[in-house]
């Protein structure tokens, strides 16, 4: 998401080619050139360990594919190693945008097994050697330096994620709601995200047992990280359905247009993440004029203004590195209290939604973020 929108505006400022994962695709009109890469066939079907090796195989191909460029910019550990290798091969500056940090996501070991050690190696190697690191929030910049103290703080800049306020705007239509059985005349609480430990889906379902029973809980959650967490979510959804009812689970990732309509009609958008460097999903909800209830963690407080564009939920993580809440029951209760507070006061929620869209437009426009990024490129190239 970040690269899609950043590249569109950045291509107006620099000669840009996007090297990405997946199938070949046409470059967007007026946008950057695009080159796609696939993992080595020999690594296919090898399970969690091979998944990490597939990432490395793509990185090797990417590094070969950027020869002749003046500067490389990588995003996440999936591509960081490609940026690092290009820096070594061609003597060009490497910029790395950090959207998350492997040491802050220990649950990835559940998904990647030994591949988590590989992803951690790729990230550490690339970040410690990068010429510049972009953190997407001030809090994440602090996390970068805490996780990797060998990094010079002078190489870390903060450039936020952005939002396209034309694509993400209130949608008064109801065709998507009808498709999924959502009643536009009744209040609703919406969650949108992948089924992963990071997004706090389990705590959202625990909290849902305490939501105002008249409100629909629209759970747009798919793409589980593991079979284990998929089973856990299925069990919790069944419990909510049996004890409370009024839950609509859309167990797949939706198209942007579908998400916009569902979120636009929601009384409250819920983001119960236990780790979130910024939380672009909150920006999307704000741009749709929906009040947000979100965890006070990571970069979320830099996006959601407590009491103005939504309500923040107190969060105290355990000190064992898991990021799980110290008191899960209290965390779920605090989520429910804030959700119910807004459900009980629709006018306040409406005002928060309007304030959220205004803040999204004013502070998080992609054009400004692209300009900051291009300025960082120029600074590195002039110093090179």
N, C-alpha and C positions, 0 to 999 in steps of 0.2 A: 504494500500500500504506500509506504513512505517513498520508495524508489519510483513508483509509477507517477506520483504527483510531483515529486521533486524534479525528476528528469524532464517532465513536460515544460516546467518553467526555466529550468537550468539550460535547456537546449537553446533558449533564446539569448543566452549570455555567453555560452562557450561552445566549442566544437565538441559534441558529446556523442559517445557510443556507449550503449548499455550492454554489458555482457551478463547474461542471466541464465538461470536454470530452466530446463524444460524443453518443450517442443519449439520448433521454429515458428516465428510469428512475424507478421508484417509490422514495420515501423509505423506509428501513428502519424497522420498527416500533420506536418509542421513540427513533429517531435523528433527525438533522437534516433539515430541508427540503432538497430537491435541485433545482437548475435546471441543465439541460444546454445546451450551445451547440455549434453546428456552424459550420465555416468558410464563407465566402462561396462560393456556387456558381461564380461567375465565375473563382475561383482553382483550381478542381479540374483535376487532370491536367496541371499545369504543371511538374512535375519538382521538383528540389531547391530552386530559388529560390522557387517558389510555395509549397513547404511552409513556409518561414519566413514568407511573407506570410499564409498561412492562419492561423498562430499569431497574427499581429498582428490579423487580422480578428476572431478570437475575442476577443482582448483588448479591442478596441473595443466589441464587443457586451457583454462582461462589465462593462466600466466603466459602460455605460449601465444595465445591469441591477441594479447595487448601490445605486442612488440611494435615500436614506433610511436607510441603515445607519449605525451609529455608528463602526465600525472595519472595515478590510479586512485580510485576511491572505492573502498569495499564496505559492505554492510553485513554485519553479524559474522559469527565464526564460520558459517557456511562458505563465505567468500573471503574472509580475512587472510587466510593462508595464500590465496591467489594474489592478493595485493602485496603481501610480504615477499613472495617469490618474484613478482614483477619488479619490485624495488631492488632486489638483489641482482636480478638478471640484467636490467636495463639502466640502473642508476637513476631512477625517477622517484619523485616524492610519492609517499603512500599516505593517504588520508583514510582513517577508519571511523565509520559511524557506529557507535555502540547502542544497539537497541535493547540489549539485555546482557547480563554477565553470567558466564557459566558458574562461577563460585556462588552466585546468588540463587542458583536453580538446582540444588542437589537432587531434586526429584527426577531430573533428567536421567539419572543413573538407572531409574526404574524403566525408562523407555529405551535407552541406548545401551544398557549394560556396560561392557568394557569400552564401548564407543564414546562414553562420557569422558573417559580419560583422553581419548583422541580429540574430542571437541575442545576440551580444556587446554590441551597442548596447542592446538591451532590458534585459539584465542590469545593465550598468554604470549606465544612467540610473536604473533603479529602486532599486538598492541604495544608490547614493550619496545618494539623497534620502529613503530610508526612515526612518521614525521609530524603528524597532527592527529588528534583524536577528537571526534565530535561526540559529546554527550547530549542526549535529547532533553535533559532537565538539569537543574543545579544539583538536585539530590543525587542524580545518577553520576554526575561528575565527582561528587564526594565518594560514591561507591567505587568508581574506577580506581581512584587513588588508594582507597582502603584495601581493595582486592589485589592491586598491583602496585605496591609502594615503590618499585623500581622506576615507574613512569614519572618523568619530570612534569610537575603541575603546569608549567608554562606551555606544554604541548597539548593541553586539554582545553577545548572551547565548548561553550554551551550554545547549541542551535536547536531550537524546538522542532518537534513535529508540527505539521500544519493541517489545514482543512480546506477543502474546496466547498465554499459556502453556496455555490450554485448547484452542485450535485447533491450536497447534503443541505436540504432545506425542507420546511414543513410540506407534507404531502396530504392534501385533504381527501384523496381518493380512498376507496374502501374495497377495491377488488382483491387486493392481497389479503386483507383481513378476512374477507368472505372465503377465500381459498383455504385458509387454515382454521376457520371456525372461531375467529376472534370477534366478539361483539363490540362494535364501535360505540355503543350507547352505555357501556359499563366501564368502570375504571379498570386499568390494567397496570401491571408492573412488568417491565421487559428486561430480560437479560440476553445479551448477544455475545457469543464467544466460543472458543474451542473448549473441549472437555480436557482440561489439563489442571494439575495441582495449582499452577500459578494463578489461574483465573478464579479460584475460590468457589467453584460451582457447588461443591458439597456443602459449604456454609450457606450459600444462597438457598439451597433446598431445606436445610435445617431452619433457616429464618422463615421460609415460606409457610411453615406450619403455624407461625404466629402472625401472618399478614391478616389484615381485615378480610374476613371470609367472603365479602361481596366483591373483592377485586380479583380479576383474572391474573394468574401468573403465567406469562408467556416466556417460556424457556427456549430460546433459539440456541441450541448447543449441540455440536456435532464434532466429528473428527477426533475421537478419543485418542490420547497418547498410547494407552495400553489396554489390553483386554480387562485387566484388573480394575482400572478406574472406570471403564465402561460398565462393568457389572455393578460397581459401587453406586454409580449414578442411577442405573436402572432400578436398583433397590430403593434408593431414596425417593425417586420419582413415584414409585409404586406406593411408598408410605404416604407421601403428600396426597396422592390421588385417593388413597383409602381413608385418611384421617381428615383431610380438609376439602379435597376436590378442587375444582376450578383451576386446574393447571392444564396448559396446552404446551406439549413438548414437541418442538420441531427439531428432529434429531439429524439435521444436516446443515451444512453451511449454505446460507442463502445468498442470492444475488443482491447487489447493492440496492437496487430499486425496491426490492422486497423489504430489506432492512429499514430503509428510509421510511416507508409507509408504516411499518409496525412500530418503529420508535416514535414517529410523529404523533401517533394516536395514544401512546402510552402516557399514563398519568405520572409515572416515575420510571426512570431508567436506572437499573441497578448494576453497579460494578464492585463486586466483593473481592477483588484481587488481593492476594497476599504478597505479590511482587509485581510492580508496574513501574518501569523507568519513566514513563510519561502517561500513557493511557489514551491513545488516539481515539479509542472507542467512546470516551467521554466527550471529546471534541465533536465527534459525529452526532452524539445525542444532543449536545448543546446547540449545534448548528440546526438541528431539527426542532428547536424550541421546546425541549423536554427537560424538566428538572431532573437532576442527577443525585442519587445517593451512592457514595463511593467510599472506599477505604482510605483512611488518612495514612498513606504509605507511599514511598518512592516519590515520583514526580506528580502524583495526582493532585496534591494541594496547590501546585503551581498552575493547574488547569481549572479545577473546580474551586470557586471561591465560596467558602463555607458561609451559609446563611444568605448568599446573594444569588448564586447560580445552582445551588444544591446544598446538600448536607453531607458532612464528612463523618465517617464512623471511626471511633478510636480503635487503634490497633497496636497490640504489644506482641511482637513475635518472640518465640522461644529463642534462647541463646545457643541452641545446638546447631544452628545453620539451616534448619529445615524451613524456616519462615512460617511454620504453623503457629496459630495464636496460642498464647499461654493458657487462655481460658476459652476454648471453642464455644461453649454454651453461652458465655457472656457476649462473645463476638456476634453470634447469630442473633441473640436478643437485642443487641445494640443496632444491628442492621434492621431488624423488624420494627423497632421503635421509631427509627427515622423514616422508614417507608410509610408506616401508619400515620406519622405526623403529617406527611404531605398528602396522603390519601384523604385525610380528614379535613384538609384545607385546600381545595382545588384552586382557589383564587391565588393563594400564595405560590402554589406549584406553577400556575400559569405565569406569574410575574417572574419567577426564577427562570422559566424556560425562555422568556423574552430577553432577560438579562444575559442568559447563557449564549444565545445567538449573537447578541451584540458583542460580547467578549470574544467569541470565536472569530468574528469578522475583524475586529480591531487588533487582536494580538497574535493571531495564528494564520495569517494569509501566506500561501505558498510562494507568492511572488517575492515577499520580503525574505523568506527563508532561503530561497534560491539565490537572492542577491548576497546574503551573508555567506553562503557557501562559495559562491564565485569569488568573493573578496578574499576568502581564506586561500583558495587556489592561487590567486595572483600573488598573495603574500609569500607563499611557499616557492613559487616559480621565480619570483624576483630575488629571493634569498638563495636560491639554488646555484 
